[in-house]
Amino acid sequence: MSSRSDVLISVNDLPDAVNDGAQVLDVRWKLGEPHGAGYQRFLEGHLPPARFLDLEQVLTGPTDDPTLGRHPLPDAQRLADGLGALGIDPAREIIVYDEPGSFAAGRAWWVLSWAGLTVRVLDGGITAWLAADAFLREGEATPVAPTQLQLTLGHLPTLTADELADFDGIVVDVRAGERYRGEVEPIDAKAGHVPGAINRPVGKLWDDKGLLPEPDALLEALDLPAEVYAGTRPIAVYCGSGVSAAQSLLALASLGVNAKLYPPSWSGWSADPGRPVATGADA
């Protein structure tokens, strides 16, 4: 069972972690922006020890099968090659950060933890770093020698579409309410949600500075049965394509809840004509 300090690190604690050997990865990315925009922001200014991790190229697999969603999980070789090119040492902790509203750090935390690595997210990301009057470094990262990694996947739980359809627990859709209800759908094949899913928008779980609220406020925002926190009722999470869902899984992990991810999320479910679709508010 994880706790808040197992999955998040504060700006104040970051320097000591780096001195102890932690590796820092900048994973800034925003849905819909041109590829390379996050890296351009990295070049304009990043945390001094950081290297840039490309969410689309390393943390996402090929998109050949629409039912696997817009951001399928990478295979072990793709992930190992991408991390190896950054000189990542799998024996040392990794700290990832993004910017408020991105949710890329949550995806990085989940994928790297799924691959058996020790990872934490910088609470508040680069915004918290700047608020602490810390400086940024411009330009390329300091060169490092590539490494060879052997990764095994499956260290965090996932569900297939068939398993989600038969899931005997709580299914949470973390997209904005209007997309969940089927009022709008700007990206995917159909509007609506997985039948039986409840709606807990991820944007309500983090404050406008990208910081995770204290446990009492987080519990109120999640509004889930006590059985979830006791571990006696399973819970599964999905979003649009598997990125923001990971941010919600991060919030749940800070409370000791080991929820399952449906990686294809709505983009994969709605691409399969055989899957039912529900609309409207929570039952």
Contacts in CASP RR format, 6 or more apart in sequence:
PFRMAT RR
TARGET T0000
AUTHOR 0000-0000-0000
METHOD contacts of the structure
MODEL  1
MSSRSDVLISVNDLPDAVNDGAQVLDVRWKLGEPHGAGYQRFLEGHLPPA
RFLDLEQVLTGPTDDPTLGRHPLPDAQRLADGLGALGIDPAREIIVYDEP
GSFAAGRAWWVLSWAGLTVRVLDGGITAWLAADAFLREGEATPVAPTQLQ
LTLGHLPTLTADELADFDGIVVDVRAGERYRGEVEPIDAKAGHVPGAINR
PVGKLWDDKGLLPEPDALLEALDLPAEVYAGTRPIAVYCGSGVSAAQSLL
ALASLGVNAKLYPPSWSGWSADPGRPVATGADA
1 256 0 8 1.000
1 258 0 8 1.000
2 253 0 8 1.000
2 254 0 8 1.000
2 256 0 8 1.000
2 258 0 8 1.000
3 254 0 8 1.000
3 256 0 8 1.000
4 212 0 8 1.000
4 215 0 8 1.000
4 254 0 8 1.000
4 255 0 8 1.000
6 120 0 8 1.000
6 253 0 8 1.000
7 109 0 8 1.000
7 119 0 8 1.000
7 120 0 8 1.000
7 121 0 8 1.000
7 250 0 8 1.000
7 253 0 8 1.000
7 254 0 8 1.000
8 120 0 8 1.000
8 121 0 8 1.000
8 122 0 8 1.000
8 123 0 8 1.000
8 212 0 8 1.000
8 250 0 8 1.000
8 254 0 8 1.000
9 17 0 8 1.000
9 95 0 8 1.000
9 120 0 8 1.000
9 121 0 8 1.000
9 122 0 8 1.000
9 123 0 8 1.000
10 122 0 8 1.000
10 123 0 8 1.000
10 128 0 8 1.000
11 122 0 8 1.000
11 123 0 8 1.000
11 124 0 8 1.000
11 125 0 8 1.000
11 128 0 8 1.000
11 129 0 8 1.000
11 131 0 8 1.000
11 132 0 8 1.000
11 134 0 8 1.000
12 132 0 8 1.000
14 22 0 8 1.000
14 24 0 8 1.000
14 95 0 8 1.000
14 122 0 8 1.000
14 129 0 8 1.000
17 93 0 8 1.000
17 95 0 8 1.000
17 120 0 8 1.000
18 24 0 8 1.000
18 49 0 8 1.000
18 95 0 8 1.000
20 93 0 8 1.000
21 92 0 8 1.000
21 93 0 8 1.000
22 92 0 8 1.000
22 93 0 8 1.000
22 94 0 8 1.000
22 95 0 8 1.000
23 49 0 8 1.000
23 51 0 8 1.000
23 88 0 8 1.000
23 89 0 8 1.000
23 92 0 8 1.000
23 93 0 8 1.000
23 94 0 8 1.000
23 95 0 8 1.000
24 47 0 8 1.000
24 49 0 8 1.000
24 50 0 8 1.000
24 51 0 8 1.000
24 94 0 8 1.000
24 95 0 8 1.000
24 96 0 8 1.000
24 97 0 8 1.000
25 50 0 8 1.000
25 51 0 8 1.000
25 52 0 8 1.000
25 53 0 8 1.000
25 86 0 8 1.000
25 94 0 8 1.000
25 95 0 8 1.000
25 96 0 8 1.000
25 97 0 8 1.000
25 108 0 8 1.000
26 42 0 8 1.000
26 46 0 8 1.000
26 47 0 8 1.000
26 50 0 8 1.000
26 51 0 8 1.000
26 52 0 8 1.000
26 53 0 8 1.000
26 96 0 8 1.000
26 97 0 8 1.000
26 98 0 8 1.000
26 126 0 8 1.000
27 52 0 8 1.000
27 53 0 8 1.000
27 55 0 8 1.000
27 59 0 8 1.000
27 96 0 8 1.000
27 97 0 8 1.000
27 98 0 8 1.000
27 104 0 8 1.000
27 105 0 8 1.000
27 107 0 8 1.000
27 108 0 8 1.000
28 38 0 8 1.000
28 41 0 8 1.000
28 42 0 8 1.000
28 98 0 8 1.000
28 99 0 8 1.000
28 102 0 8 1.000
28 104 0 8 1.000
28 126 0 8 1.000
29 38 0 8 1.000
29 54 0 8 1.000
29 55 0 8 1.000
29 56 0 8 1.000
29 98 0 8 1.000
29 102 0 8 1.000
29 104 0 8 1.000
30 37 0 8 1.000
30 38 0 8 1.000
30 101 0 8 1.000
30 102 0 8 1.000
30 104 0 8 1.000
31 243 0 8 1.000
35 56 0 8 1.000
36 54 0 8 1.000
38 52 0 8 1.000
39 52 0 8 1.000
39 54 0 8 1.000
41 99 0 8 1.000
42 50 0 8 1.000
42 52 0 8 1.000
42 139 0 8 1.000
43 138 0 8 1.000
43 139 0 8 1.000
43 140 0 8 1.000
44 138 0 8 1.000
44 139 0 8 1.000
45 136 0 8 1.000
45 137 0 8 1.000
45 138 0 8 1.000
45 139 0 8 1.000
46 52 0 8 1.000
46 126 0 8 1.000
46 136 0 8 1.000
46 137 0 8 1.000
46 139 0 8 1.000
46 141 0 8 1.000
47 97 0 8 1.000
47 126 0 8 1.000
47 129 0 8 1.000
47 134 0 8 1.000
47 136 0 8 1.000
47 137 0 8 1.000
48 135 0 8 1.000
48 136 0 8 1.000
48 137 0 8 1.000
50 97 0 8 1.000
50 141 0 8 1.000
51 86 0 8 1.000
51 87 0 8 1.000
51 141 0 8 1.000
51 144 0 8 1.000
52 86 0 8 1.000
52 141 0 8 1.000
53 59 0 8 1.000
53 83 0 8 1.000
53 86 0 8 1.000
53 96 0 8 1.000
53 108 0 8 1.000
55 71 0 8 1.000
55 104 0 8 1.000
55 107 0 8 1.000
55 108 0 8 1.000
55 243 0 8 1.000
56 71 0 8 1.000
57 82 0 8 1.000
58 74 0 8 1.000
58 78 0 8 1.000
58 79 0 8 1.000
58 82 0 8 1.000
58 83 0 8 1.000
59 71 0 8 1.000
59 74 0 8 1.000
59 79 0 8 1.000
59 107 0 8 1.000
59 108 0 8 1.000
59 111 0 8 1.000
60 71 0 8 1.000
60 72 0 8 1.000
60 73 0 8 1.000
60 74 0 8 1.000
61 71 0 8 1.000
61 72 0 8 1.000
61 73 0 8 1.000
61 74 0 8 1.000
61 75 0 8 1.000
61 78 0 8 1.000
62 72 0 8 1.000
63 69 0 8 1.000
63 70 0 8 1.000
63 71 0 8 1.000
63 72 0 8 1.000
65 72 0 8 1.000
66 189 0 8 1.000
66 267 0 8 1.000
66 268 0 8 1.000
66 271 0 8 1.000
66 272 0 8 1.000
67 161 0 8 1.000
67 264 0 8 1.000
67 268 0 8 1.000
67 271 0 8 1.000
67 272 0 8 1.000
68 263 0 8 1.000
68 264 0 8 1.000
68 268 0 8 1.000
69 241 0 8 1.000
69 242 0 8 1.000
69 263 0 8 1.000
69 264 0 8 1.000
69 265 0 8 1.000
69 267 0 8 1.000
69 268 0 8 1.000
69 271 0 8 1.000
70 187 0 8 1.000
70 188 0 8 1.000
70 240 0 8 1.000
70 241 0 8 1.000
70 267 0 8 1.000
70 268 0 8 1.000
71 107 0 8 1.000
71 241 0 8 1.000
71 242 0 8 1.000
71 243 0 8 1.000
71 263 0 8 1.000
71 267 0 8 1.000
72 263 0 8 1.000
72 264 0 8 1.000
73 111 0 8 1.000
73 114 0 8 1.000
73 153 0 8 1.000
73 158 0 8 1.000
73 263 0 8 1.000
74 111 0 8 1.000
75 153 0 8 1.000
76 115 0 8 1.000
76 151 0 8 1.000
76 152 0 8 1.000
76 153 0 8 1.000
79 111 0 8 1.000
79 115 0 8 1.000
79 151 0 8 1.000
79 153 0 8 1.000
80 148 0 8 1.000
80 149 0 8 1.000
80 150 0 8 1.000
80 151 0 8 1.000
83 90 0 8 1.000
83 112 0 8 1.000
83 147 0 8 1.000
83 149 0 8 1.000
83 151 0 8 1.000
84 146 0 8 1.000
84 147 0 8 1.000
84 148 0 8 1.000
84 149 0 8 1.000
85 146 0 8 1.000
86 144 0 8 1.000
86 146 0 8 1.000
87 144 0 8 1.000
87 145 0 8 1.000
87 146 0 8 1.000
87 147 0 8 1.000
88 94 0 8 1.000
88 147 0 8 1.000
88 149 0 8 1.000
89 147 0 8 1.000
90 117 0 8 1.000
90 149 0 8 1.000
90 151 0 8 1.000
92 118 0 8 1.000
93 118 0 8 1.000
93 119 0 8 1.000
93 120 0 8 1.000
94 112 0 8 1.000
94 117 0 8 1.000
94 118 0 8 1.000
94 119 0 8 1.000
94 120 0 8 1.000
95 119 0 8 1.000
95 120 0 8 1.000
95 121 0 8 1.000
95 122 0 8 1.000
96 105 0 8 1.000
96 106 0 8 1.000
96 108 0 8 1.000
96 109 0 8 1.000
96 112 0 8 1.000
96 119 0 8 1.000
96 120 0 8 1.000
96 121 0 8 1.000
96 122 0 8 1.000
97 105 0 8 1.000
97 121 0 8 1.000
97 122 0 8 1.000
97 124 0 8 1.000
97 125 0 8 1.000
97 126 0 8 1.000
97 129 0 8 1.000
98 104 0 8 1.000
98 105 0 8 1.000
98 106 0 8 1.000
98 108 0 8 1.000
98 125 0 8 1.000
98 126 0 8 1.000
99 125 0 8 1.000
99 126 0 8 1.000
99 127 0 8 1.000
100 124 0 8 1.000
100 125 0 8 1.000
100 127 0 8 1.000
100 206 0 8 1.000
100 208 0 8 1.000
100 209 0 8 1.000
100 210 0 8 1.000
101 203 0 8 1.000
101 206 0 8 1.000
101 210 0 8 1.000
103 202 0 8 1.000
103 243 0 8 1.000
103 244 0 8 1.000
103 246 0 8 1.000
103 247 0 8 1.000
104 243 0 8 1.000
105 121 0 8 1.000
105 122 0 8 1.000
105 125 0 8 1.000
105 247 0 8 1.000
106 121 0 8 1.000
106 243 0 8 1.000
106 246 0 8 1.000
106 247 0 8 1.000
106 249 0 8 1.000
106 250 0 8 1.000
107 242 0 8 1.000
107 243 0 8 1.000
107 246 0 8 1.000
107 247 0 8 1.000
108 119 0 8 1.000
108 121 0 8 1.000
109 119 0 8 1.000
109 120 0 8 1.000
109 121 0 8 1.000
109 246 0 8 1.000
109 250 0 8 1.000
110 156 0 8 1.000
110 246 0 8 1.000
110 249 0 8 1.000
110 250 0 8 1.000
110 261 0 8 1.000
111 246 0 8 1.000
112 119 0 8 1.000
113 119 0 8 1.000
113 155 0 8 1.000
113 156 0 8 1.000
114 153 0 8 1.000
114 154 0 8 1.000
114 155 0 8 1.000
114 156 0 8 1.000
114 158 0 8 1.000
115 151 0 8 1.000
115 152 0 8 1.000
115 153 0 8 1.000
115 154 0 8 1.000
115 155 0 8 1.000
116 151 0 8 1.000
116 152 0 8 1.000
116 154 0 8 1.000
116 155 0 8 1.000
117 151 0 8 1.000
121 250 0 8 1.000
122 128 0 8 1.000
122 129 0 8 1.000
123 210 0 8 1.000
123 211 0 8 1.000
123 212 0 8 1.000
124 209 0 8 1.000
124 210 0 8 1.000
124 211 0 8 1.000
125 210 0 8 1.000
126 136 0 8 1.000
127 209 0 8 1.000
127 210 0 8 1.000
128 209 0 8 1.000
128 210 0 8 1.000
128 211 0 8 1.000
129 136 0 8 1.000
130 136 0 8 1.000
131 209 0 8 1.000
156 249 0 8 1.000
156 258 0 8 1.000
156 261 0 8 1.000
157 258 0 8 1.000
157 259 0 8 1.000
157 260 0 8 1.000
157 261 0 8 1.000
158 260 0 8 1.000
158 261 0 8 1.000
158 262 0 8 1.000
158 263 0 8 1.000
159 167 0 8 1.000
159 236 0 8 1.000
159 260 0 8 1.000
159 261 0 8 1.000
159 262 0 8 1.000
160 262 0 8 1.000
161 262 0 8 1.000
161 264 0 8 1.000
161 268 0 8 1.000
161 269 0 8 1.000
161 272 0 8 1.000
161 275 0 8 1.000
164 171 0 8 1.000
164 194 0 8 1.000
164 236 0 8 1.000
164 238 0 8 1.000
164 262 0 8 1.000
164 269 0 8 1.000
165 275 0 8 1.000
167 234 0 8 1.000
167 236 0 8 1.000
168 234 0 8 1.000
169 233 0 8 1.000
169 234 0 8 1.000
169 235 0 8 1.000
169 236 0 8 1.000
170 198 0 8 1.000
170 224 0 8 1.000
170 225 0 8 1.000
170 228 0 8 1.000
170 233 0 8 1.000
170 234 0 8 1.000
170 235 0 8 1.000
170 236 0 8 1.000
171 194 0 8 1.000
171 196 0 8 1.000
171 197 0 8 1.000
171 198 0 8 1.000
171 235 0 8 1.000
171 236 0 8 1.000
171 237 0 8 1.000
171 238 0 8 1.000
171 262 0 8 1.000
172 197 0 8 1.000
172 198 0 8 1.000
172 199 0 8 1.000
172 200 0 8 1.000
172 224 0 8 1.000
172 235 0 8 1.000
172 236 0 8 1.000
172 237 0 8 1.000
172 238 0 8 1.000
172 248 0 8 1.000
172 259 0 8 1.000
173 180 0 8 1.000
173 193 0 8 1.000
173 194 0 8 1.000
173 197 0 8 1.000
173 198 0 8 1.000
173 199 0 8 1.000
173 200 0 8 1.000
173 238 0 8 1.000
173 239 0 8 1.000
173 266 0 8 1.000
174 199 0 8 1.000
174 200 0 8 1.000
174 201 0 8 1.000
174 202 0 8 1.000
174 203 0 8 1.000
174 237 0 8 1.000
174 238 0 8 1.000
174 239 0 8 1.000
174 244 0 8 1.000
174 245 0 8 1.000
174 247 0 8 1.000
174 248 0 8 1.000
175 193 0 8 1.000
175 199 0 8 1.000
175 201 0 8 1.000
175 202 0 8 1.000
175 239 0 8 1.000
175 240 0 8 1.000
175 244 0 8 1.000
175 266 0 8 1.000
176 201 0 8 1.000
176 203 0 8 1.000
177 183 0 8 1.000
177 199 0 8 1.000
177 201 0 8 1.000
178 184 0 8 1.000
179 185 0 8 1.000
179 186 0 8 1.000
179 191 0 8 1.000
179 192 0 8 1.000
179 240 0 8 1.000
179 266 0 8 1.000
180 192 0 8 1.000
180 193 0 8 1.000
180 197 0 8 1.000
180 199 0 8 1.000
180 201 0 8 1.000
180 280 0 8 1.000
181 192 0 8 1.000
181 193 0 8 1.000
181 199 0 8 1.000
181 279 0 8 1.000
181 280 0 8 1.000
181 281 0 8 1.000
182 191 0 8 1.000
182 192 0 8 1.000
182 193 0 8 1.000
182 279 0 8 1.000
182 280 0 8 1.000
183 191 0 8 1.000
184 191 0 8 1.000
185 191 0 8 1.000
185 192 0 8 1.000
187 240 0 8 1.000
187 267 0 8 1.000
188 240 0 8 1.000
188 266 0 8 1.000
188 267 0 8 1.000
188 268 0 8 1.000
188 270 0 8 1.000
188 271 0 8 1.000
189 267 0 8 1.000
189 270 0 8 1.000
189 271 0 8 1.000
190 270 0 8 1.000
190 277 0 8 1.000
191 277 0 8 1.000
191 279 0 8 1.000
192 266 0 8 1.000
192 270 0 8 1.000
192 277 0 8 1.000
192 278 0 8 1.000
192 279 0 8 1.000
192 280 0 8 1.000
193 199 0 8 1.000
193 266 0 8 1.000
193 277 0 8 1.000
193 278 0 8 1.000
193 279 0 8 1.000
194 238 0 8 1.000
194 266 0 8 1.000
194 269 0 8 1.000
194 275 0 8 1.000
194 277 0 8 1.000
194 278 0 8 1.000
195 276 0 8 1.000
195 277 0 8 1.000
195 278 0 8 1.000
196 278 0 8 1.000
196 283 0 8 1.000
197 238 0 8 1.000
197 278 0 8 1.000
198 282 0 8 1.000
199 281 0 8 1.000
199 282 0 8 1.000
200 221 0 8 1.000
200 222 0 8 1.000
200 223 0 8 1.000
200 224 0 8 1.000
200 248 0 8 1.000
202 239 0 8 1.000
202 244 0 8 1.000
202 245 0 8 1.000
202 247 0 8 1.000
202 248 0 8 1.000
202 251 0 8 1.000
203 244 0 8 1.000
204 221 0 8 1.000
205 212 0 8 1.000
205 213 0 8 1.000
205 218 0 8 1.000
205 221 0 8 1.000
205 222 0 8 1.000
205 247 0 8 1.000
205 248 0 8 1.000
205 251 0 8 1.000
206 212 0 8 1.000
206 213 0 8 1.000
206 247 0 8 1.000
206 251 0 8 1.000
207 213 0 8 1.000
212 218 0 8 1.000
212 250 0 8 1.000
212 251 0 8 1.000
212 254 0 8 1.000
213 221 0 8 1.000
215 254 0 8 1.000
215 255 0 8 1.000
218 251 0 8 1.000
218 254 0 8 1.000
218 255 0 8 1.000
219 229 0 8 1.000
219 255 0 8 1.000
222 251 0 8 1.000
222 252 0 8 1.000
222 255 0 8 1.000
224 235 0 8 1.000
225 233 0 8 1.000
227 233 0 8 1.000
228 235 0 8 1.000
228 257 0 8 1.000
229 255 0 8 1.000
229 256 0 8 1.000
229 257 0 8 1.000
231 257 0 8 1.000
234 259 0 8 1.000
234 260 0 8 1.000
235 252 0 8 1.000
235 257 0 8 1.000
235 259 0 8 1.000
235 260 0 8 1.000
236 259 0 8 1.000
236 260 0 8 1.000
236 261 0 8 1.000
236 262 0 8 1.000
237 245 0 8 1.000
237 248 0 8 1.000
237 249 0 8 1.000
237 252 0 8 1.000
237 259 0 8 1.000
237 260 0 8 1.000
237 261 0 8 1.000
237 262 0 8 1.000
238 245 0 8 1.000
238 261 0 8 1.000
238 262 0 8 1.000
238 264 0 8 1.000
238 265 0 8 1.000
238 266 0 8 1.000
238 269 0 8 1.000
239 245 0 8 1.000
239 248 0 8 1.000
239 265 0 8 1.000
239 266 0 8 1.000
240 265 0 8 1.000
240 266 0 8 1.000
240 267 0 8 1.000
241 264 0 8 1.000
241 265 0 8 1.000
241 266 0 8 1.000
241 267 0 8 1.000
241 268 0 8 1.000
242 261 0 8 1.000
242 263 0 8 1.000
242 264 0 8 1.000
242 265 0 8 1.000
245 261 0 8 1.000
245 262 0 8 1.000
245 265 0 8 1.000
246 261 0 8 1.000
248 259 0 8 1.000
249 259 0 8 1.000
249 261 0 8 1.000
252 258 0 8 1.000
252 259 0 8 1.000
253 259 0 8 1.000
262 269 0 8 1.000
264 271 0 8 1.000
269 275 0 8 1.000
270 277 0 8 1.000
END
